[in-house]
Amino acid sequence: MWTKDAIKMIEEQSKNNEVKSILNNEIKNPVWLSVSEAAKIGGVQTKTIRRAIQYNNVKYKIIGNRYLIDLSSLITFLYTKTKLKNKLNQFGLGQYVDKWNT
């Protein structure tokens, strides 16, 4: 017999795999965000985004002296840890979405 925790964990893993498979498809026109825009959308601080850049956890490019972060890699990064995912949902873009479509 499955416990509620086991069922919940399986459902979360399934959702994470669906999000990753959607985001891993090649996007023809990716959306690029500044560090501050990425932080606001993610509901995290700019230093979190800069740390992700430092450790190559997100796709980025440098134009002039500015970093631009790919939106799909940002969302993938924010879904890697429960704490970041919760911040996305509570303080970032997720607070405006009733249910994510996958």
C-alpha positions as CSV (number, residue, x, y, z in Angstrom):
1,M,0.0,0.0,0.0
2,W,1.3,3.4,-1.0
3,T,1.7,6.1,1.7
4,K,0.6,9.7,1.0
5,D,4.2,10.9,1.1
6,A,5.3,8.3,-1.5
7,I,2.5,9.2,-3.8
8,K,3.3,12.9,-3.5
9,M,7.0,12.3,-4.1
10,I,6.2,10.3,-7.3
11,E,3.8,13.0,-8.5
12,E,6.5,15.7,-8.0
13,Q,9.1,13.7,-9.8
14,S,6.7,13.2,-12.7
15,K,6.0,16.9,-12.8
16,N,9.7,17.8,-12.7
17,N,10.4,15.4,-15.5
18,E,7.6,16.9,-17.6
19,V,8.9,20.4,-17.1
20,K,12.5,19.3,-18.0
21,S,11.3,17.6,-21.2
22,I,9.3,20.6,-22.2
23,L,12.2,23.0,-21.5
24,N,14.8,20.8,-23.1
25,N,13.2,21.1,-26.5
26,E,15.0,23.6,-28.7
27,I,13.4,27.1,-28.6
28,K,13.6,29.1,-31.8
29,N,13.4,32.5,-30.2
30,P,14.6,32.3,-26.5
31,V,13.7,35.0,-24.1
32,W,16.8,36.7,-22.6
33,L,16.5,38.4,-19.2
34,S,18.8,40.7,-17.3
35,V,20.1,39.6,-13.9
36,S,17.6,41.8,-12.1
37,E,14.7,40.7,-14.3
38,A,15.6,37.0,-13.7
39,A,15.7,37.6,-10.0
40,K,12.3,39.3,-10.0
41,I,10.7,36.6,-12.1
42,G,12.3,33.9,-10.0
43,G,11.4,35.5,-6.6
44,V,15.1,35.3,-5.6
45,Q,17.9,37.7,-5.0
46,T,20.3,38.9,-7.7
47,K,23.2,37.2,-5.9
48,T,21.4,33.8,-6.4
49,I,21.3,34.5,-10.2
50,R,24.9,35.6,-10.2
51,R,25.9,32.4,-8.3
52,A,24.0,30.4,-10.9
53,I,26.0,32.1,-13.7
54,Q,29.3,31.6,-11.8
55,Y,28.7,27.8,-11.6
56,N,27.2,27.6,-15.1
57,N,23.8,26.5,-13.8
58,V,22.0,28.7,-16.3
59,K,22.6,29.6,-20.0
60,Y,23.8,33.1,-20.4
61,K,25.5,35.5,-22.8
62,I,27.3,38.7,-22.2
63,I,26.4,41.8,-24.3
64,G,28.6,44.7,-23.5
65,N,29.2,44.4,-19.8
66,R,25.7,42.9,-19.1
67,Y,24.7,39.3,-18.5
68,L,21.6,38.0,-20.2
69,I,20.0,34.8,-18.8
70,D,17.9,32.4,-20.9
71,L,14.4,32.1,-19.4
72,S,14.0,28.4,-19.9
73,S,17.3,27.6,-18.3
74,L,16.3,29.9,-15.4
75,I,13.1,28.0,-14.8
76,T,15.0,24.7,-15.0
77,F,17.5,25.9,-12.5
78,L,14.8,27.1,-10.1
79,Y,13.2,23.7,-10.2
80,T,16.4,21.9,-9.2
81,K,16.0,22.7,-5.5
82,T,12.8,22.7,-3.5
83,K,13.7,26.0,-1.8
84,L,14.1,27.8,-5.1
85,K,11.0,26.2,-6.5
86,N,9.0,27.5,-3.5
87,K,10.4,31.0,-3.9
88,L,9.4,30.9,-7.6
89,N,5.9,29.9,-6.7
90,Q,5.5,32.2,-3.6
91,F,7.4,35.4,-4.6
92,G,8.1,35.1,-8.3
93,L,6.1,34.4,-11.4
94,G,4.3,31.5,-9.8
95,Q,2.2,33.7,-7.5
96,Y,0.3,34.9,-10.6
97,V,-0.3,31.4,-11.9
98,D,-3.1,29.2,-10.4
99,K,-1.8,26.0,-12.0
100,W,1.2,25.4,-14.3
101,N,0.3,23.8,-17.6
102,T,2.7,21.0,-18.4
